[in-house]
């Protein structure tokens, strides 16, 4: 309360002296947090998150494993593969809670100030906030970070911040953002996730905020880079005098003295290294590994396996690059989808571990089910000319099968669709009206993905379609994705439980046209752009649900992606000696709350 009274007095003083001409134009709220749903779980006086143990012991090492390689510690770089853990080197303005759909709490900013319409917002910075060199985090650092990302950052930052009209420092510890129009609360929440970088470091001639580099940067978070062995491992040491260690958002978190990630050429090598004791913890969603790899001959296991429930949403899918002429006809894409026998894969390859994805927002209330209701129809009917007629008459469903591998009925349906598109079958080859065979490449970035791609390729071959698997190393895979240089890929889509700007990144037309954009399918529809803008501007959960369900139907009925699976839990495997709180956060993996007992 004293904090809020102080800010009110400061705002009044600045207005009376003419220093600020804005924040008192209408009544404002000053708070320690902000929630999309207007219901913060934690009051200003809260001591720690419910899913964190404030008495957790500090010390020890957490050793993790990763596959592939890394080429940069700078997560703002427009190219390169980030080192594991490097994203968390910088503290954001506010920290997102792991047990609420979308709420943020004080971190670098100790309070947030805003009017009812969010036409502007002020972040009041914590006077104790420091970079690791002892220099304070100031309003100038916030301005430098924002303006740098807006001008030169990766495309998704530019999309995110294009409604910000002006950013100004009101004082050394107060920054005001003004918007071109009252923004959606989702934008304000995303803005609160801005990680603040030190202007005095990145303005040095030898440093470039957008260049990939393995030089450890000057940071502000709970850990700093200790050792980098390019392509082999990276380690981080806990900052002993971390300025925010005792803030409520951090109590019971960041308990390990050292966190190290070792890199392996592929997951099979990484698994054997784990079993030899080279590292301590794996998140292993490989069904065969989960069912068989961690058992000894006597049936006992030296490891702890836990399915830690979560409410994260999203799914893995095959993505068709609609920029390619071979996928121009929806009937062709639908026929290809009919060759995907997930039920057979799940029974014979996945040990029944996965849940079949039936939505872009699997396992959430955002997912479309059944036929469009009256509200969705009102949203979609004006755009009917752009939409498949089935969208209004049939619920979208993934390809159904009995899991036996006999897909004759689906094959017959696929041939009918291909015939409708002008293709014909000749000498075991499917040809277009010009006599050109239908061929494409499935680009993979992990050898283990070949296992579930091969049965799909086999079924496509029965249709006369030649699909060739090409598995490349991580850096090449990322580069090709950034240039949209692929026909089909296997990719994971994991939006937040309250999605905003990521909808534009995944499915918006602007992202489809920019190199390194995240709209990998290249789907471009005015109706999608319209609905995405509405979703980003949603003022309530019910509004958001209506928009995402309509978006869901459009993308799925256009067969831009072929959904595979989702997991409603974190499949954790770890060695005794690691402990975690009894309560797990439903919207985060919670590893920052773990600790070592021996």
N, C-alpha and C positions, 0 to 999 in steps of 0.2 A: 504493500500500500504506500509506503514512504517513497518507493521508487516511482510509482505512478504519479503521486502528488508532485514530486520533483519535476517530472517531465511536463506536467500541466503548467507548472509555474514557469518553466523554461519557454514553452510555446507562447504563453501570454507575454513574457518579457520580450521575446523576439518580435512579436507582432507590434507591441507598443513602440519599440525602437525602430520599426520599419525594416528590420533585418530579413524577415520572412514575409512573403506576400502570398500565402496559399494555405498553409495548414489550418488556419482558423477561419477560412471562408465558410466552413460548415463544421458542425460538431464532429469531433474525432474520438476514436477509441484508442487507448494505449494498453497493450496487453503483453503478456509473456509468451504468447503462442497464438496460433491461428489454425482453425479447422475448416475443412471443406464443408462439413455438415453442421457447423455452428455449435458443436458440442465438444469442447476440449475435455478429454478424460481427466487430465491432471491439472489441479489448481496451481496458482502462482506459488503456493507454499510447498509444493511436492518436493520430496527428498530424492527420489530415484524412480525409475520405471519399475513396474511390477515384475517384469521379466528379467530384471538384473538383481544380483545379490550384492548389496553394498559391503558385505563382510567377506567377499571372495578374496582369497589370499593373492598377493602379487608375487610374481617371480616365475622362473622356469622358461622353457622354450616350447613354442608350438612349431612343429615341422609339417609342412604341407607339400603336396606334389602337384605338378601341372604338366600338360603335354604340349609339345610344340616348342616355341621359342619366344623371346621378346626382343624388341629392338629399341624401346624407349622407356624412360621413366617419366616422360612428360605426357600426361594424358590429354593435354590441350593440342598436341601436335595433329596436323591434318592427315599425316600418314604414319605408318608404323604400328607395331603390336605392343600394347602396354604390358609392362611387367606386373605380375600379380601383386596386389596390394598398393600399387602406386596411386590409384584413384583417391585414396584416403589420406594422402600426405597433407592436404589442405583442409582446414575447417570451413564449413559453409556458414552463411549468415545465421541460419537456424537449422536445427537437427530434426529429421523426420522420425517420429515414433514408430516402432515396429509392431505395436499392438493396436493401432487405429488405422482405418482406411486411408486417411490423409490428414494428419495433423503435424504441425511443426512447432518446436519449442526453442527457447533462447539458447544461443551459443555465441558466435561472434557478435551478433546483435542481442543485447540483453532485453530489448523491448521493440515492439513494432507498433507503429501509429498509422491510423487510416480513417477516412470518413466512411459513411455507410455505402457509398457507391464505388469506393476504391479508385476514384479518379486520380489519386496520388497515394503514395505510401512512404513513410519515413522509417528507416532502420536506425535505432539508437545503439551505437556500438558500445560493447563492454570496455570500460577503461583499462581493464586488466588484460585484454586480448593482445597477444604478442606473437611475432614470428620467432623462429628458433634462434635468431641472432640477438634477441632482446628488443628489437625495434617494435613499437606499437603498431597494431593494425588500425589504420585510420580511414577516414572518408576518402582520402586521395587514393588509397589502395583499392577501395570499392569502385571508384570511378575508373581507375586504370583497368581493372579486371573487366568490368562491364563493357567499356568502350572498345577494348582490344578484341573481345569476343564478338561484339556486334560488327566490327569492321573487318576482322581477318579470321575469325574463328570458323570451325567446321559448320556446314550448312544448318545443322539442327539448332545451333545457337542463334543464328540469324533469323530462322523461322520463329523461334521462341520469343525473341525480344523485339520483333518488328512493330509492336504496339507501344513501345516505350518512346515517348516524345522527347523527354529531357531528363537528365540525371545531374544533380547538383549537390555539392557539399554545403550544408547549412552551418556546419562547424567542423571541428576536427573529428567529432564522434557522431555526427548525424548526417545521413544521406537521404535525399528525397528523390523518388522516381515519380515522374508525371507520365500519364498515358494519353495517347491520342484520342481515346474514348474510354469510358468506364470499362475496365477489363473483367474478364471472368476471374472468379476466385482461384481457379486452377492455375492461371498465369501468375498470380501473386504468390501462390504456394510454390510454384516452380522457381520463381525469382528468388524466393527465400533459400533455395538450395544452392545459390551461387557460391562457389568456392573462391575465397578471396586470396589472390596472389600478391606478393610483395612488389610494389612498383619499383622500389630502389634496387631490387635484384634484377628484374627482367628488363629494366631500361639500360642495363650495362651493355656496352657494345658487343661483348662476346656471347650474350644470351638472347635467345629468340623464343618467345612464348609458344610459337607454333612450329618449331623445328623439333624433329625427333632427336633425342639425345639420351645417352646413358650417364650423363653427368648428374650426380645427385643434386636436386634443386633445394634452394632455401624454402622451407615449408613452415607450417604452423600447427599441424595435427599432433595426435598422441604419439606418433612414431616418426622417426627419421631414418633415412637410408643408412645402413651400416656398411654392407659389402655388396658389390655387384660383380658377378662373374658372367660376362655376356653369354647368353644362350644356355647357361648351366644353372645358376641360382641367383637369388636376390634375397637379402636379409634386411630386417628393420629392427632397430632397437627402441625400446620405450623411452620417451623423453622424461627424465627424472623430474624436471621442474616444469612440466607441461602446465601451461597457464590455466587450462580449463578442467584439470583432473577432478576438481571437487564440485563442478557444476552438476545440478540434478540429472542432466541428460547423460552424464558420464560416470556417475557413481556406480560401481560394480562392473564397469566395462574396462577394456584395455588392460587385462590382467597379466599378460605374458611379458616378460622382460625382453624376449627376442622372438620374432616371427620370421621364419625362413621358408621359402618356396623353392624346391628343386624341380628342374625341368627335365622331362624325358621325351624320347623321340616319338613314342606313341603310348597308348594306355596299357598295352600288354606289358611293356617294359616297366611302366610306372607301377602296375599292380605287383609285379615280382619284387620290385624295390620296396614297396610297402610291406610285403610279407617277410622280407629280409630285415625289416626294422629300420629302413633308411628314413622314413618319416612316419607321422603319427595319425593322420586323419585323412579320410577320403570321403568325398560326396560321390557315391557310385550309383548311377542310374542304369548301369549295364545289367540287365536281368540275369544273364548267365553268371556274371561275377557274383551278383547278390545271392543267387541260389546255391552256387557251388564253390566259389573261389576261397571262401573264408572258413571252410570246415576242415578239420583234420580227420585222419582215418577213423578215430574213435567217435566221431560225430561232435566232438567238442571244438570250441573255437577260442583262440587266444585273443580274439577281438570282440568288441561290442558293436552289434549292429542294431540300429534304431531307425524306425520310420517316424520321423518327427513331423507331426501334422502341421500343415500350413494352408493358408487360404490365398496363396499367390495364384495369379491367373495366367493364362496363356497356353501355348501348345507348340509342338514341333510339327512341321509340315514340309512337304515338297512344294517348292515355289517355282512357278512357270514364269519365264521372262516374256511378258506380253509384247515387248519391243521386237521380238523375233517373228518374222512372217509365218514360220511354221505353226505358231500358236495363235494366229489371227482369228480363226474360227472357233466359236464357243463349243460347237459340236465336237471338234477335235479334242479340245481340253476335257470335255466331259467324258469322251470315250477313253482317254488316257486315265482319267480318274477311276473308271470302272475296272481297270486292270490292277488297281491297288487293293490287295486283299489283306487288310489289317488283321482281321480275325485269325487268319491262318498264321500270320507273323506272330501275333500275340501268344497263340497256343504253342507254336513250334519253335519260336526263337526267343520269346520274351518271358517264358514261364508264367504267363498271365499277369505279369507285374504291372503293365501299363493300363491306363484307362483310355478308351477310344475318344478322341477329340471330336466333338460335334459343333464346335464354335471357335471363333477367334478368341473368345473370352471364356474358355472352358472353366467349369467349376465356379461360376459366379452368377449373380443375378443380372449381369450385363448381357448375358447370352440370349440369343433369339431361340424361342421354342415354339413349336406348333405353327399355326398360320398367323400372319400379322393381325394384331388387334385393331380396334377402330382408330386409336391414336397413331399407330404406325401407318395405317392405310392413309390417313390424312397427310402424313409426312411424305409418303411415297407416290401417291396417285398423281400429283402434278408432274412427276418425272417419269411417268409410265412408259413413254417412248424410249427411254434409255435402259429400261429394265427388262429382264427375261419375263415372259408372261407367267411362267411357273412360280415365280416369287410370290404371286398373289393367290395361287390356287393349291400349292403343295408345300408342306414343310420341307426345308432342306435336310437331307440326311446323308451321312457318309455311305460309301459303298458297303452294301450288306452282303454277308456270306455266311455259310455254316461252319467255316474254319477248316473244312476238309481238304481244301485245295482245288475242289471241282468248281470252277467258275463259269461253267458253260452258259448259264442264263445271262450273266453279265457280259460274257463275250458276244452273245447274239445281239444284245442291246448296243454294245460298242460298235459292232459292224454296221448296224442300222444308222447310227449317228454319223459314222464316217462316210457311208454311202450318201447320206443327206448332204454332207459337206463336199461331195464331188470326188471322193477318193474311191479307188478300186483296188482289189486284191489280185495280184498276178505273180505267179511263181514264188509264192511265200513272201512276197514283198508288198507293202502298202504303198500305193503311188497316188500323187495328186492329179488333178485334171490335165496337167502338162506332162504326166509320165515321170515326174521326179519322185524318187523314194522318200518316205518320211523318216528322217534320221535326226537325232539330236544327242547332245552330251549331257550327262548328269555329273556335275562338278561336286566333288566332296573334299572336305578339309580334314577328315579323320578316317583312317583305315577301318575303324570299327563300324562306320556307317555303311560300309560295303555289305555287311551281313544282311541288313534289312532291305538294301537297295537291289540286291541280286534277284530275289524272288519277283520283285516288281518288274525288273528288266526281262525276266523270263516270260512273264505274262504278256508284256508288250510285244515280245518277239512272236508270240502266238497270233497277235493281231497283224503281224507283218511290219511292225515298227522296230527300227534298229536304234536302241538306246545304248550308248556307250558310257561306261563309268570311267571317270578320270579323277583319281585321288592325288592331290598335290599337297605340298607343305603349307604350313599355316600362313607364312608371309605372302606366298603366291596366291593363296586362296583369298586372303583379305584384299590384295591388290586387284584381283579380278572382280571381286564383288563391288569394290569402290568404282570400278569402271563399267559395271553392268556387263562384263564380258563372260556371260554364261548363258546356257539354255535353260537348265533346271538345276536347282540346288536343294539340299536339305537344310532347313533353317528353323531356329526357335524364335517365336514371337512372345514376348513376356511384358505386356503393358502393366501399369500399376493398377491397383484395385479401383482407383479413381482416375482413369486416363484423361489426359488433356492433350498437350501438344504432341505427344507420341503418336496420336491418331493421324495427325497431319504428316508426321515423319514416315509412318508405315504405309499410309494409303492415300496421301494427298498428291495432287498433280505436280505441285512445285518440287516436291522431293523426288518425284519420278524423273525430273529433267536435269537434276544437278548431280555432277560427279560426287561420289561418296555420300549421296543421299541414301536414306534408309527404306525408301519405297522400292524394294528389290523386284517386286513383280512388275512394276511399271504401270499398274492400273491407273487410268486417268478418266474420271467421270465427273462432270459438273455436279451431279447429284451427290456424289461422295464428298466433294469439296464443300458443298452447302451443308450437309449433315455434320461434317467434321467441325465446321465453324460453329454450328449450333451446339454441338457437344462440348466444345471448348468453352463456350459461353454459358453452359448450363448453370442454373442457380439453385438446383436441388438434385438430390439423388434420383428422384423419380423422373425428372427431365432427362438426366444423363442416361438412365436406363432406356428410355424411349429412343434416344438417338443412337446409342451403341447397338441396340437390337436391329435397327434399320440398317446401320452400317454392316453389321454382321451378315445379314441376309444378302446384301448387294455383293459383297466380296465373295461369299461362298457360291452364290448362284452364277457368278461370272467365272468360277473355277480358276481364279488367279492363284489360289493355293489349294493343295490337297492335304487336309488335316490328317495327322497321324495319331499322336497321343499326348497325354499330359499326366503329371503325377501330383496328387494332392498331399504330398509329404516330401520331406528332405530325407533321402536315403543315406544316412551317416554311418560310416564305419571308422572306429577309432580304437586306440590302445587303452587299456586300463591306466589310470593315472591322470586322464583328462576328465574333468567334471563340468557339468552345466547346471543352471538353475532348474528347479522343478517345473517352472512355467516357461514355455517356449513362445516367442512372439509369432503371431500368425502371419505377419506380413514381412518377415525378415528371417534370415537363416540363424541369427542369434549368436554367431561365433564370437562376436566381440564381448560376449558375457561369459564365455567359458574360462576355466582356469586349470592350473595343474596342481595335483596333490602330491605327486611323487615323480 
